[in-house]
């Protein structure tokens, strides 16, 4: 039968560290024809009966199919349910959004002016220096703005081309180093793969030796009932240990859940306690502020009215005093505009939003405004070209440009060295992992080999207990040894 051993552990390790060309060549090399080595030439082949053939191939009289073969899985029928749920959920969310828009339009008719949110102003931020330079040329096309804008455009092009060159140089250097690292890794993996291959061969040789001795002794001596009982007891002990292990795992899950719940409850209690303490601190702050308001009112006079009004306004806003609280606090004062002052402060406290500063937001008219906020080394070149007589502009330009170039060059160099070192360390980590996985791979191979051989051994013991002739048992034993040597899992060179 033609085999493509892509799931073999040794194959997977090699495929993980090979290039595409090497993977294809490696797969084609491993594909081949495994000859049936279980049937031997013998003089009696022409007259073999079916019973002899069953002995030759160590076929049991009654072997059931695995239960997993008949296990039904209907998950495919439910695969459309999540897709349907997502589709309906999205449409439900859209419907809810339209209902929210409808509700917002309705309440917008009756909301008070104090609670209404203000309209937004369209602000166009010129954060890129090249866009800002172009804007200045369009807005005020004169010699200085055109010269400064041209200088910014030229510096931008120089920086872009320099960045492109050095980025490409970095990529080429990293690729060369990666090739060297990959070559060293594959050379080091030769010893690992050889160790794995030789280990599998040694396992087969050891199993051949052990089973040959065991079968030879069994052919010379009759099996006893005690041997069968001991084997049965050993299997029972193994099952009990497995059951106890699962019980311990369940107990661990329960303890983890209880500890998690206790941790959540403790943290929740601590959070509530912190909030209670915070409330106490806030009440103390409000009390101190009220005492300060009382002191300001007591010391207030006609000469200090303007200053006292500004101070009281800040204090009232700090504690978000109600209109009634302000009236009680200002009762001793004989100001003519006291009620107007209280009403204004109350409106500002109760208002949900505040207007942006005109210098920042651009005014209350809903029209487009422009402002420039540039954080770019090229801005210093623009400023210098606008005023070349300013030596500080020149110094700032060369300083920021130099620092930017040095910073980018340092970052580029650091990233390149970091990438190479990471690839080198990853290769060493991969090598160490593959070395550690050799023992795991050998255990896996041994376990599968035992799984293939153990049923044949049990069939051999069963036939022996039923009184099969020694010559027939010898044929079965020989074929068990051939199965160990040539049977699955196979060893690929």
Residue pairs with C-beta under 8 A, 6 or more apart in sequence:
1 33
1 34
2 31
2 32
2 33
3 31
3 32
3 34
3 490
4 27
4 30
4 31
5 11
5 30
5 490
5 492
6 12
6 15
6 27
8 489
8 492
9 196
9 437
9 441
9 444
9 445
10 193
10 196
10 197
10 441
10 492
11 26
11 30
11 492
13 189
13 192
13 193
13 196
13 434
13 437
14 26
14 189
14 193
15 23
15 26
15 27
16 430
17 182
17 185
17 186
17 189
17 430
18 26
18 186
19 182
30 492
34 490
37 482
37 485
37 486
38 56
38 57
38 479
38 482
38 483
38 486
38 487
39 56
39 57
40 56
40 478
40 479
40 482
44 52
48 56
52 472
52 475
53 59
54 61
55 463
55 472
55 475
55 476
55 479
56 475
56 476
56 479
57 479
58 456
58 459
58 460
58 476
58 479
58 480
58 483
59 459
60 455
60 459
60 462
63 455
114 347
114 350
114 351
114 352
115 351
115 352
116 352
117 352
117 353
118 353
118 355
118 364
119 366
120 366
121 356
121 361
121 362
121 363
121 364
121 365
121 366
121 367
121 369
122 366
122 367
122 368
122 369
123 361
123 362
123 368
123 369
123 370
123 371
124 368
124 369
124 370
124 371
125 371
125 372
125 373
126 132
126 135
126 370
126 371
126 372
126 373
126 374
127 372
127 373
127 374
127 375
128 374
128 376
129 152
129 156
129 374
129 376
129 378
129 379
129 382
130 152
130 153
130 156
130 378
132 372
132 374
132 379
132 382
133 145
133 148
133 149
133 152
133 153
133 382
134 149
135 370
135 372
136 145
136 148
136 149
136 382
137 145
137 146
137 149
144 385
144 386
145 386
147 385
148 381
148 382
148 383
148 385
148 386
149 382
151 381
151 382
151 385
152 378
152 381
152 382
152 385
155 378
155 381
155 401
156 378
163 408
166 409
166 412
167 412
170 412
170 415
170 416
173 416
173 420
174 416
174 419
174 420
174 423
177 420
177 423
177 424
178 420
178 423
181 420
181 423
181 424
181 427
182 427
184 427
185 427
185 430
185 431
188 431
189 431
189 434
192 431
192 434
192 435
192 438
195 438
196 438
196 441
196 442
197 491
197 493
199 438
199 441
199 442
199 445
200 442
200 445
200 491
201 491
203 442
203 445
203 446
203 449
204 449
204 484
204 485
204 491
207 449
207 453
207 484
208 481
208 484
208 485
211 453
211 457
211 480
211 481
211 484
212 481
215 460
215 477
215 480
215 481
216 477
218 460
218 461
218 464
218 473
218 477
219 470
219 473
219 474
219 477
223 461
223 464
223 465
228 465
285 319
286 319
289 315
289 318
289 319
290 319
290 329
292 315
293 312
293 315
293 316
293 329
294 329
296 308
296 311
296 312
296 315
297 308
297 312
297 329
297 330
297 332
297 333
298 332
300 308
300 333
305 335
309 341
312 330
313 341
313 345
316 326
316 345
316 349
317 345
317 348
317 349
320 349
321 329
321 345
321 349
322 346
323 342
323 343
323 346
326 342
326 345
326 346
327 342
330 338
330 341
330 342
335 341
355 361
355 364
358 364
361 369
362 369
362 371
363 369
377 397
377 400
377 401
377 403
377 404
380 393
380 396
380 397
380 400
380 401
381 397
381 401
383 390
383 393
383 396
383 397
384 390
384 393
384 394
384 396
384 397
387 393
388 394
445 489
448 488
448 489
449 484
449 489
452 483
452 487
452 488
452 489
453 480
453 483
453 484
453 487
456 480
456 483
457 480
459 476
460 473
460 476
460 477
460 480
463 472
463 473
463 476
464 473
